[in-house]
Amino acid sequence: MRMLCKSQLSLSLSLSPFFTFFFSTRHLLQLTMRLQLRPPCTTRFLPRHSHHSHQHGVVTHCAKRVRLTVTNSAVLHQSFESSVDGAVNSAKLGNKWMEYQGLYNWDGLLDPLDDTLRDEILRYGKFVEATYRSFDFDPDSSTYGDSKFSRKNLLNRSEIGYTGYELTSNLRATCGVGLGLPRWLDRTPAWMSTRSSWIGYVAVCQDKDEIARLGRRDVVIAFRGTATCMEWVENLRATLTSLVGSTNNGGGPMVESGFWSLYTSKLPTCPSLQEMVRAEIGRVIRSYGDEPISVTITGHSLGAALATLAAYDIATTFDHAPMVTVVSFGGPRVGNTSFRCQMEKSGTKILRIVNSDDVITKVPGFVIDNNDVAVKTAGLPSWLRKRVEAMQLGYADVGQELRLSSRESPYLNKNDVVTCHDLQTYLHLVNGFVSSTCPFRATATRMLERQAREKAFI
């Protein structure tokens, strides 16, 4: 019986690049069809005093469809509006800015969630919103895969409110798997085989008042999530690959093959994302090196993975690099335990915002030597653990985690995988989160009263 179980598990692991992604792939395809390969959506906020606000709340207007995004839109209206206007009401960080950028790994700020940190997370979330609102999702458009707006007016046209930042560089990502794909793909529509597309931007804070509030000049790098078919292909390359320049032999830093390919691949007519990031950050350091600078990299889904890679790259490439912080939303796992150790040694600070009900945060691979609630190899037979490691599917989460849950919000559909992964859901959960014992503002009062009754009874 034991031999039968062992052979079955061996077979499962031999198929694990497919097996570990099979469950999530169905949901990824749902995300593609329902969110990203359709015309772009723009969330419109009704005025506070609009006579329609109590009926419609937040409505999503699309080129070919109109749909409600949430169940109780009136409450989410306040949450999303906070994500757009959070910077206006944010407190002055002053000489504490490094603490909010993770100098002490956000110790004492996450549970309960510090209100100033909440505002900062929401503020960076709106930069990610701008990437989705700017990207041309329409496959019939002549600018499919590019930004719909020019560099000069992108932040204004994306309607995320005044930021005090100026966009200094557009960023593109290139898929590296194009040459190995079947020939029949040549007969598919051009948008299905688009290899290079706009993925985000670099923006530098230029407003003197905002610089004074932040306590330094902040540089934002923002990445969107998966949007093209070729990016989905890269996402499914779940095995680990060695970082360039590392001495591997199975023990060096390794990262997910597809993410690394998107970060480093290039075309004769387009440099790699890595080259673009290095060039722009190098220019910024030369321009503002005589004043306090921070580099904050933020992204959602695939963009969260690319943010992690970009942070590692910046911290290890530049001598005397500025403080580098990642604020990621709904990101998948990126690398192995050695990669996590290298990230920690580099001084890079990572804050991962995770929805426990979001399947994307539980892939790819297996977690080794970690306390994650997802599938782990700890406790498995030694032969099976070795098998996982040999097949380069052993991952480790990085940085600090702010764990949220759609189930704690009374206004979300808990069973909808698309809703659980949506960036707007993450911003709603951040805005409502209080602490692990009072997980959501709408229920916090009731929970506090219950806890008080329990203490009185004891």
C-alpha positions in Angstrom: 0.0 0.0 0.0 2.9 2.3 0.9 4.6 1.6 -2.5 1.3 2.4 -4.3 1.1 5.8 -2.5 4.7 6.5 -3.3 4.3 5.8 -6.9 1.1 7.8 -7.1 2.9 10.8 -5.5 5.9 10.4 -7.8 3.6 10.5 -10.8 1.9 13.6 -9.5 5.2 15.3 -9.0 6.4 14.3 -12.4 3.4 16.2 -13.8 3.7 19.0 -11.2 4.5 21.9 -13.6 0.9 21.1 -14.9 -0.5 19.7 -11.6 0.4 22.6 -9.4 -1.1 25.1 -11.8 -4.1 23.0 -12.9 -6.5 24.4 -10.3 -5.4 28.0 -10.7 -5.2 27.8 -14.5 -9.0 27.5 -14.7 -9.3 30.6 -12.6 -6.6 32.4 -14.5 -8.5 31.8 -17.7 -11.6 33.2 -16.0 -9.6 36.2 -15.1 -8.5 36.6 -18.6 -11.9 36.3 -20.2 -13.8 38.3 -17.5 -11.3 41.0 -16.7 -8.3 41.5 -18.9 -8.9 40.4 -22.5 -12.1 42.4 -22.7 -12.3 46.1 -23.2 -10.8 48.2 -20.4 -12.9 49.1 -17.4 -12.8 52.4 -15.6 -14.3 52.7 -12.1 -16.3 55.9 -11.8 -17.1 57.4 -8.5 -20.4 59.2 -8.0 -20.4 62.4 -6.1 -21.0 62.1 -2.4 -24.2 64.1 -2.6 -25.5 62.7 -5.9 -29.1 61.7 -5.7 -28.1 58.5 -7.6 -25.4 57.5 -5.2 -27.6 55.5 -2.8 -28.9 53.5 -5.8 -25.8 52.9 -7.9 -22.7 53.5 -5.8 -19.7 52.3 -7.7 -20.5 51.5 -11.3 -18.0 50.1 -13.8 -18.3 51.5 -17.3 -16.7 49.4 -20.1 -16.5 49.9 -23.8 -19.0 47.1 -24.4 -20.6 46.4 -21.0 -21.7 47.9 -17.8 -21.7 45.9 -14.5 -21.9 46.5 -10.8 -18.6 45.5 -9.2 -19.7 44.9 -5.7 -22.7 43.8 -3.7 -23.1 46.8 -1.4 -21.6 49.6 -3.5 -22.4 52.5 -1.2 -19.9 51.2 1.4 -17.3 50.3 -1.2 -17.7 53.7 -2.7 -16.2 55.1 0.4 -13.4 52.5 0.4 -12.4 53.0 -3.2 -12.7 56.8 -2.9 -10.3 56.6 0.0 -7.9 54.7 -2.2 -8.0 57.5 -4.7 -7.9 60.5 -2.3 -5.9 58.9 0.5 -2.8 61.0 -0.2 -4.8 64.2 0.4 -5.6 63.2 4.0 -2.3 61.4 4.8 -0.4 62.4 7.8 3.0 64.0 7.5 5.7 61.3 7.7 8.7 63.6 8.3 11.7 61.9 9.9 9.6 58.7 10.4 9.4 58.0 6.7 11.9 55.1 6.8 9.8 53.3 9.4 6.8 53.5 7.1 9.0 52.2 4.2 9.8 49.1 6.3 13.1 50.0 8.1 12.0 47.8 11.1 9.9 45.5 8.9 6.7 47.4 9.9 7.0 46.0 13.4 4.0 47.2 15.4 2.3 48.8 12.4 0.5 45.9 10.8 -1.7 44.4 13.6 -3.6 46.6 14.3 -3.0 48.4 11.0 -1.6 51.8 11.6 -3.8 54.5 9.9 -0.9 56.3 8.4 0.5 53.1 6.9 -3.0 52.3 5.6 -3.1 55.6 3.8 0.3 55.0 2.3 -0.7 51.5 1.1 -3.8 52.9 -0.5 -1.8 55.7 -2.0 0.5 53.3 -3.7 -2.4 51.2 -4.8 -3.7 54.0 -6.9 -0.5 54.1 -8.9 -1.2 50.5 -9.8 -4.8 51.4 -10.7 -3.3 53.9 -13.2 -1.5 51.1 -15.0 -4.8 49.2 -15.6 -6.7 52.3 -16.6 -4.0 53.3 -19.0 -3.5 50.0 -20.7 -5.3 49.3 -24.0 -7.0 46.0 -23.6 -9.0 46.2 -26.9 -7.6 43.6 -29.3 -9.3 45.5 -32.2 -7.4 48.7 -31.4 -4.3 49.8 -33.3 -2.7 50.5 -29.9 -3.5 47.2 -28.3 -0.8 46.3 -25.7 0.3 49.9 -25.3 -0.6 52.8 -23.1 -3.6 54.7 -24.3 -2.2 57.9 -22.9 1.0 59.9 -23.4 3.7 59.9 -20.8 3.0 63.6 -20.0 -0.7 63.2 -19.1 -1.0 59.5 -18.1 -1.5 60.1 -14.4 -4.1 62.8 -15.1 -5.9 60.9 -17.8 -6.1 57.7 -15.6 -8.2 59.7 -13.1 -6.6 58.7 -9.9 -6.5 62.2 -8.5 -3.6 64.5 -8.0 -0.4 62.7 -6.9 2.4 65.3 -7.0 4.4 62.9 -9.2 5.5 63.2 -12.8 5.9 60.2 -15.0 9.5 60.0 -16.3 9.6 56.7 -18.2 7.3 54.1 -19.7 8.2 50.4 -19.2 7.6 47.4 -21.4 7.9 43.7 -20.8 8.9 41.1 -23.5 7.9 37.5 -23.5 10.9 35.2 -24.1 9.0 32.1 -25.3 7.9 33.3 -28.7 10.5 31.3 -30.7 9.5 27.9 -29.2 5.8 28.1 -29.8 3.9 25.9 -32.3 3.7 27.1 -35.9 -0.1 27.1 -35.9 0.1 30.2 -33.7 1.2 32.1 -36.8 -2.3 31.7 -38.1 -3.9 33.2 -35.0 -4.8 36.9 -34.6 -1.9 39.2 -34.0 -3.0 40.2 -30.6 -2.7 36.6 -29.4 1.0 36.5 -30.1 2.0 40.0 -29.0 5.4 39.5 -27.3 6.2 43.0 -26.1 3.7 45.2 -24.3 3.4 48.2 -22.0 3.7 47.0 -18.4 4.0 50.1 -16.3 6.0 53.3 -15.6 8.4 55.2 -13.4 7.2 58.4 -11.7 9.1 60.8 -9.5 7.6 63.1 -6.9 8.1 66.7 -7.9 5.5 68.5 -5.7 7.4 70.4 -3.0 4.6 70.1 -0.5 4.3 66.3 -1.1 8.1 65.9 -0.8 7.9 67.8 2.5 5.1 65.6 3.7 6.9 62.4 2.7 10.2 63.5 4.2 12.1 62.6 1.0 11.8 62.5 -2.8 9.9 59.3 -3.6 10.3 57.4 -6.9 7.5 55.0 -7.8 7.7 52.1 -10.2 4.2 50.6 -10.9 3.4 47.4 -12.7 0.1 46.0 -13.9 -1.0 42.4 -13.8 -1.2 39.9 -16.6 -3.0 41.2 -19.7 -1.8 39.4 -22.9 -1.9 35.7 -24.0 1.9 35.5 -24.1 2.1 36.8 -20.6 -0.2 34.0 -19.5 2.1 31.5 -21.2 5.0 32.9 -19.2 3.0 32.7 -16.0 2.6 28.9 -16.4 6.3 28.3 -16.5 6.3 27.3 -12.9 9.8 25.7 -12.5 12.6 27.7 -10.9 15.6 29.1 -12.8 18.9 30.3 -11.6 19.5 34.0 -11.4 22.2 35.2 -13.8 25.6 35.5 -12.1 24.7 33.2 -9.2 26.6 29.9 -8.5 23.7 27.5 -8.4 24.4 23.8 -8.0 20.9 23.6 -6.5 21.6 25.9 -3.6 21.7 29.4 -5.1 19.0 31.9 -5.6 16.4 30.8 -8.1 13.2 32.5 -9.3 10.2 31.5 -11.4 11.2 30.9 -15.0 8.3 32.9 -16.6 8.7 35.9 -14.4 12.4 36.1 -14.9 11.9 35.7 -18.7 9.5 38.6 -18.7 11.9 40.7 -16.8 15.0 40.0 -18.8 13.9 39.1 -22.4 14.3 41.7 -25.2 13.7 42.2 -28.9 16.0 43.8 -31.4 13.7 46.8 -31.3 12.9 46.8 -27.6 15.3 46.6 -24.6 14.4 44.3 -21.7 12.4 45.5 -18.7 15.5 45.0 -16.6 17.5 47.3 -18.9 14.8 50.0 -18.8 14.5 49.9 -15.0 18.2 50.1 -14.5 18.6 53.0 -17.0 15.8 55.1 -15.4 16.8 54.4 -11.8 20.4 55.2 -12.7 19.3 58.5 -14.2 17.2 59.4 -11.1 20.0 58.7 -8.7 22.4 60.9 -10.7 19.8 63.7 -10.9 18.7 63.6 -7.2 21.5 61.8 -5.4 22.3 64.8 -3.2 18.9 64.5 -1.4 17.0 61.8 0.5 15.4 59.4 -2.0 13.3 56.3 -1.8 12.3 53.8 -4.5 8.9 52.3 -3.9 7.9 49.5 -6.3 4.3 48.5 -6.4 2.3 46.0 -8.5 -0.7 43.7 -8.6 -0.6 40.0 -9.5 2.1 39.5 -12.2 3.1 43.1 -11.4 3.8 42.1 -7.8 6.2 39.4 -9.0 8.0 41.8 -11.3 8.1 44.4 -8.5 10.0 41.9 -6.4 12.5 41.1 -9.1 13.0 44.8 -9.9 13.6 45.5 -6.2 16.2 42.8 -6.0 17.8 44.0 -9.2 18.1 47.6 -8.1 19.4 46.8 -4.6 22.1 44.5 -6.0 23.1 46.5 -9.0 23.7 50.0 -7.7 26.3 51.0 -5.2 24.8 53.0 -2.4 21.4 52.4 -3.7 18.5 54.4 -2.1 16.1 52.6 0.2 14.0 50.1 -1.9 10.6 49.1 -0.8 8.0 46.8 -2.4 4.3 47.2 -1.7 2.6 44.3 -3.6 -1.0 43.3 -4.0 -2.1 39.7 -4.7 1.2 38.5 -5.9 2.3 34.9 -6.6 5.4 33.3 -5.1 8.6 34.4 -6.9 11.7 32.4 -5.7 13.2 29.8 -3.4 14.6 30.1 0.1 18.0 31.2 -1.1 16.4 34.0 -3.1 14.5 35.1 0.0 17.8 35.2 2.0 19.5 37.3 -0.7 16.6 39.7 -0.6 17.0 40.1 3.1 20.7 40.6 2.8 20.2 43.3 0.2 18.2 45.4 2.6 15.1 45.4 0.4 11.9 45.7 2.3 8.8 43.9 1.0 5.2 44.3 2.2 2.9 41.7 0.7 -0.8 42.4 0.9 -2.4 39.0 0.7 -6.1 37.9 0.5 -6.4 34.5 2.0 -9.2 33.7 -0.4 -7.1 34.6 -3.5 -5.8 31.5 -5.2 -3.1 33.4 -7.1 -1.2 34.0 -3.8 -1.0 30.2 -3.3 0.9 29.4 -6.5 3.3 28.4 -8.0 5.0 25.4 -6.6 5.3 24.2 -3.0 6.4 26.2 0.0 9.5 24.9 1.8 10.5 26.0 5.3 7.7 28.5 5.7 4.7 29.1 7.9 2.3 29.8 5.0 -1.1 28.2 5.3 -0.8 26.9 1.7 0.7 23.6 0.6 4.0 22.9 2.3 6.6 20.2 2.1 7.4 20.3 5.8 6.3 17.0 7.3 6.3 15.1 4.0 8.6 12.1 3.6 12.2 12.9 2.9 12.1 11.2 -0.6 9.1 13.4 -1.6 10.7 16.6 -0.3 13.8 15.8 -2.3 11.6 15.2 -5.3 10.0 18.6 -5.0 13.4 20.3 -4.7 14.9 18.3 -7.6 12.1 19.4 -9.8 12.7 23.0 -8.9 9.3 23.6 -7.4 10.3 24.6 -3.9 9.3 28.2 -3.2 9.5 30.5 -0.2 7.5 33.7 0.5 9.4 36.9 1.0 9.1 39.9 3.2 6.4 40.8 5.6 2.7 39.9 5.1 -0.5 41.8 5.7 -3.0 39.0 5.5 -6.6 40.0 4.7 -9.7 38.0 3.8 -12.7 38.6 1.6 -14.7 36.6 4.1 -14.4 39.3 6.7 -16.1 41.9 4.5 -19.9 41.8 4.5 -19.9 43.5 1.1 -18.0 41.0 -1.1 -18.9 37.8 -3.0 -16.7 35.3 -1.1 -17.1 32.6 -3.8 -16.1 34.6 -6.8 -12.4 33.9 -7.6 -12.3 37.0 -9.9 -13.5 39.3 -7.1 -11.1 37.8 -4.6 -8.1 38.7 -6.9 -9.3 42.0 -8.1 -7.2 45.0 -7.2 -10.3 47.0 -6.1 -11.0 44.2 -3.6 -7.6 44.5 -2.1 -8.0 48.2 -1.7 -11.4 47.7 -0.1 -10.0 45.2 2.3 -7.0 47.4 3.2 -9.3 50.3 3.8 -11.6 48.2 6.1 -9.0 46.1 8.0 -8.6 46.9 11.7 -6.7 44.0 13.2 -6.6 40.2 13.3 -9.1 40.2 16.2 -11.3 42.9 14.6 -10.7 42.1 10.9 -13.1 44.7 9.4 -14.3 48.1 10.4 -18.0 47.3 9.7 -17.8 44.4 12.2 -15.2 45.8 14.5 -17.7 47.4 17.0 -19.8 44.2 17.2 -16.6 42.1 17.8 -15.3 44.4 20.4 -18.6 44.3 22.3 -18.5 40.5 22.2 -15.0 40.4 23.5 -15.9 42.7 26.3 -18.8 40.5 27.3 -16.5 37.4 27.2 -13.9 39.1 29.4 -16.7 40.2 31.8 -18.0 36.6 32.0 -14.5 35.2 32.7 
